[in-house]
Amino acid sequence: MNLTNTEVQMRKGLLEYCVLHIISRGEVYTSDLIDELTQAQMIVVEGTLYPLLNRLKSAELVSYRWVESDAGPPRKYYSITEEGQIALKSLAATWKGLVQSITQITKKKSPSTSNNS
């Protein structure tokens, strides 16, 4: 089993939730998303993030607006939609349930074999 691949897949599975959560705090530029995800060790590259943002846009969970920049081309700033807020609440509930389930499983002690005397 390739643990590195498993760890990458776990992070990818949570990426949509994390991206929606970041965007829910206010309008955000793509490089700001990448910076925050990287700081949180949710390592992501543009080749992963842009398709995800396009899927979220197509699903009407986020919207964007173009803002002119003095230092180059216009920038796309993303914000969450009402549908995105609903989806985020659902993902948050799912995440909370998963954390509780995983905690229950991982905190359980092995049966003691020393009490068989």
Number of C-alpha atoms within 10 A of each C-alpha: 5 6 8 9 10 11 11 13 12 11 16 16 11 13 19 18 17 20 20 23 18 18 20 18 10 11 15 17 15 15 12 12 19 18 14 16 18 13 10 9 10 17 16 18 12 12 8 12 18 12 11 15 20 13 14 18 18 11 12 14 20 22 19 17 12 11 12 11 9 7 6 7 10 12 14 16 17 22 21 26 18 11 13 22 17 13 15 21 14 13 18 15 12 12 14 12 12 12 12 12 11 11 11 10 10 9 8 8 7 6 7 7 7 6 6 5 4
